[in-house]
Amino acid sequence: MGRDFVVFDALVAILVTGLVLGSTSAIGQQKSLFESEPISIVMGGYGPPSTSFSLGLKRIGDRLEEKFGDAVNIRYVYNVMDVGFSGGSDLKWLVEAGILTLGYLTMADGVPELELAALPFLFPDSATARAAMDGKLGSAATLRIEAAGPYRVLGYFENGFRHVSNNVRPIQKPDDLRGLTIRTLPVQARIFEALGATPCAISLLAAIDAIKEGAIDGQENPLANTVTYGLYPYQRFHTLTSHSYLSRPIFVHLPSFEAWPEVLRVEIEKATKDAVMFQRELHDEEERAASKIIETAGGVIHQLTPEVRAEFAQRAEPIYLEARTKYGNELLGLIDLL
């Protein structure tokens, strides 16, 4: 199917059918606050409505509705996979085309600052990672993303630390990964190669099917994602490797953003900043809840000792040597890697 037909189908699904969840407030007959028709804002993601990402979007929309009432028409496509798209890989062009007004997705590949943030075992804890994304590293990534397309980056949701799971054996030391086929994001492939696994960088939808069918052994994700995407019944062994930290930029269609009244632009920036803090708190809760769900279903969760995690990190040393060659001093300085 050609892209033109996909775009048409997307417009039908998002703007016409009941697949879009509208706001609870009705669009009234009164004159808009902005002296025009109500401004339509369609927000999209790739998770069920109950995830921290979807609730973060709803937090943004609720604040805009509270501020502007009927002058805005907020709608949501919480999970674009429900309307036939492949997930995060399609969200970028859906926003670029203006089909969605605002979206989020993992953009680690092709954005050097986010590639650096995803380096294995870079951050010791969430507080350090969040400070980096709220500081110079996140600001530099924003400039890079905005220079690459018609986007305005408003903030970063937290995908968080990634862990490894499989259905073959417990992963208690680096060599336990040897020979296993693990679905990874492209940016994670090198660390799993270094650990002796066979990385399989396929789309999320393809990975879900492959894991359910037993075509690949495992995957790497935050625990919450492992539960959200229904993978945990097919993955008995889970190891809290915290091998990489990822963020999800929240970006808006730039032509739409620039056409809005200043008061709306300012408010959505404030609303997004608030939603980021809200989503991080929910993410922490999701990880704890996911751990209980996995264990209740018969899964085994293994926590690495600091000594063993250091053995995993040692396998990443060649990747850091490559990073020092690939990236310039200005970029390396953002993560104190000079």
N, C-alpha and C positions, 0 to 999 in steps of 0.2 A: 504494500500500500504506500502511495506517495505521500510526501510531507503535506502537500496541499489538502489531501483528503483527511489526513490526521488532524490538521488544524481545523478543518471544517467540523469534523466529528467532535473535536474538543469544544468548539464554540457551542455546538448543539448541546453537548452533555453539561457544560458548565453554565451556560447562560439561559438555557431553555428548560431542560428537564428538571425533575425533582432531585437529582443527585447532588445539587448544591444545597447546603443548609443555610437558610436565611437567618437574619437576625430576628430576635423576638419582637422588635418594635416594627409596627407597620409604617409604610411610607404614606404619609398623609397628603391631603390636598393643599395644605398651606404652602405659602411661598417659602422656598428654601432659604436657609440662613445665608447661603452664598449667592442668592439672587439668580439661581439657575435651577435646573433639574437636580435632584439629589445626586451627589457624587457617589458613583458605584466603586466599591473596593472589594475585589475578590481575592481572598487569601487561600493559599494552598500548601499542602505538605504531602508526606507519604507515610502516615501512621493513623491508626484508629483515633476517634475523637477523644478517647480516654488518656492518650499519652501526654507527657509533659510538653511536647512540642505543639500538639493540637491545642492544649489548654493555654499554652503561651500565646498562640494566635488569638484564641478567644479573649484572652486578657487584653490584648491590643484593641480588638474590635469593641469590647465592652466599654473601654475607656473612651474611644472615639464616639460611641453612641451616647454615652453619658454627657459628653461635652457638647455634641452637635445635634443630637436628636435626629429628626427626620431629614436633616440636611445631608446625611450620609446613608448609604445603603450598603451594609456590610454583609457579605456572603462568604461561605467557607467551602472548600473542597479539601477536607481534612486528609483524605488519602487518594491521590490521583491514580493509584493502582486500581481503585474501585471503578474507574471510568476508562480503563484500558491502557493506561500508561505504565511504563516500566519502573517508576519510582523516581529517585533523585535525579537520574540521568535525563529525564524529560522535564523536570521542573525548571531548569535553567532556560530552555528555549520557550517554555510556556510563559515565563515572565518576560523574556526578551521580546516575544511577539505581542505582549500586552494582553494575552488571553487570561493570565492571572496577573493581578496587580502586585501581589507580594507573595514571596515564597521563602523557603529555607532549604538548604541541602548541604551535604558534605562536599567541600570543594578542595580537598587536599592536593589532588593532582593538578599540575599546571599553575599553581599559585605558590611561588617559592617560599613565601613566608609561612604558609600553611603546611607546605612540605617539611619545613624545618620544625614546626610545632609538632608534627607527627613522628619525628625521629624516635626510634625505639628507646624506651627507658629514659627519656629526656627529663620528664618532670617527676619529682618524688611524691607529689600529692596534688590534690585538686586545688588547694589554695594557691600554690605556686603557678599552676597552669592557668588558673583564672586571672591571676595578677598579670601574667604575660599577655593574655588576650585582651585584657582591659587597658593595657599599656602600649608601649611602642610597637610590639610585635603585631598586635591586632590592628593598630592604626596603619602600619605599613601594608598589611594584607588588604585592608579596606581600599587604600589608594590603588593597589594592583588590580583588584577586582573591578573597581569602577573605571579604570582605564581600559579594560578589556571589552566592555560592552555597555549597553544602555541600562545601567543599574545604579541605584543608590543604596549602599550598604548601611543599614540602620543599627546593626549590632550582631551578636553571636550567641545563638543557643548553644548549649553544651551537649555534645554527643557523649563526651566523657571518656574514661579509660576503657580500653578494650581488653577482653580476656579470651582465652581459647577454650573451645569445647570440641569433643569428638565422641564417637560411639565405639571406639576400639579398646582404649586402655587409659588409665590415669596418667596425667602429665605431671610428674613430680620433679623432674630434672630435665635439662635441655635435650639430652639424647632420647628421651621418651617420644619426642616429636618426629624422630627420624623415620622416614618412609610413609608418613601419613599425608594424605591429600587434604589440604585445608583451603576453604574458600576465603579469600582475602580481598581487601581493596587493593588496587594497583600499588598504592603508596606503601602498603604493608608487605608486599611480596618479598622484598630483599631480606627482611629479618627472618622470615620463615624459611627461605632458602638457606640462610646462615645457620639455622637451627636444624637443618637436615630434612625439613618437610618439603612437600611439593605444593607450592602455592597455586591456587586456581582462581584467577581474577575474573569472575563472571558476575553478571548482574544479580541484583537481589532476588528477583523473581526466579531466575534460572537456578540460583543457589538453593532457594527454598525447595524447589522440585527435586534437585539433585540430592539434597540431604534426606528428604523424605523417602526417596527411592534407593538410598544407600549407594549412590554413584560416587559420592565423595565422603571422606571420613569425618570432616569437621569444619569448623568455621571460627571466626574471631569477631567479637562484638561485645558491647556492654551487656550485662546480664538482662537489663530491661529490654533491649532489642531482641535478644534470644527468646524472651517470653512473648513480646509483642508480635513477632513474626511467626510464632507457633513452631519454633525449632526445638524447643526443650524436650518434647516427648521423644525425639529421635536422637538426642545427644545425652548420654548418661554421664559422661565425665567432663567436669568443668574445672578449670584452673584459673585462679585470680592472678594472672600474669601482670596486669596493668601495663602491658607492653607499649601502648601508644595512646595518646590523648588527641581527640579530634573535636573540633567545633563545627557548627553549622551556621554559616553566614545567613542573616536575614536580609533579603534584598528586595527592593521595590522597583517597578518599571519606571525608569527615569523620566520619559516624556510625560507620564501621568503625574509623577511627583512634581515636576516643574510646572505643570499646568494648574496645580492646586493653589488655593489661597494660602498665603504665608501662615496664617493661624493654624491651618490643617497640617501643613508640613512640620511646624514646630511641635504640634501636639502628638503626631504619630512618632516623632523622634523620642519624645518624653515617654510615650506609652510603650515603645519598644524597650527602652532602657529599664523601665519597671518590669516588663514581661521577662527580660533576661534574668533578672534577680529571682523572680517568681519561678521560672522554669528550672533554674539551678537547684532551688530548694526541692521542687518536685522530683527532679532527677535523682537526688540523693534518696528520697523516699522510694522511688521506683526501684532503685537498685536493691534496697533492703527487702522490698516486697517480692521482687523477682527471685531473690535468693531463697525465700521461703517457698515460693511456688515450685521452683526447680527441685528442692529437697523433698517436698511433699509428693511430687510426681516420681520420686525414686532416683533423682539425680544425685550425684556425689560432687560436692564442691571442695576443692583443695586450695588452701591458702599457702603460698610460698613463704618460707622463712626469708629474712633479709639476706642471709648468706646464699641461699639458693637463687634468689632473684638476682643477686650480683653475678652468679654464674651465667644466667640468661643474658644479662647486660653485657658481659664480657664478649659474648658471641657477636654483639653488635658493633664492636670496635672497627671492623673494616668498613661498615656503613658510615661511620663518622669520618674516617679517612676520605671516603668518597665525597662526603658533604663538604669537607674543607677544600677539596679540589673544584667541586661544582659551583659553589656559591662564593660570592665576593665577601670581603671583610665587612662591608657595611651590613650585609644580611647576617653574617655569622655573629656580629656584635650584638644583634638583637636577642640572641640566646646565649651570650657569653661563651661562644665557641671559638674565639680567636686563639 
